[in-house]
Amino acid sequence: MDDLVDLQRDRIEFLEERIRQLEDALMPSSILVPVEYQLTSLECRVFAHLASRDFGTKQSIMMALYSDRAEEPEIKIVDVFVCKMRRKLRPFGVKIETIWGQGYRLALPGVAEVAA
């Protein structure tokens, strides 16, 4: 009986670590969102998701938002988050661009100059 409990405990620890790795891939904890942006915790997840890749699809943003919940709302909620974030980020020169048919990308101030 103790062997079975130990095996289950090991499996749970393995799965918890795997979840942590996947969540870090979706929204890296290394990306710090400035407090001045006044983003909510879920908006910070979206920001970190977009800042860590070339672009995010609506589905990948949904995973970043709701990977820790059994039920998730309609995918249209991504558009709502993006709309609210655009308003909050505009004063700082940060833009969320729509990539038609693909998703969204983060355009940070000065990125175009660095790329040139």
Secondary structure, DSSP 8 states (H G I E B T S, - for coil): -HHHHHHHHHHHHHHHHHHHHHHHHHS-TT----GGG---HHHHHHHHHHHTSS-B-HHHHHHHHHTT-SS---TTHHHHHHHHHHHHHGGGT-EEEEETTTEEEEE-TTHHHHH-
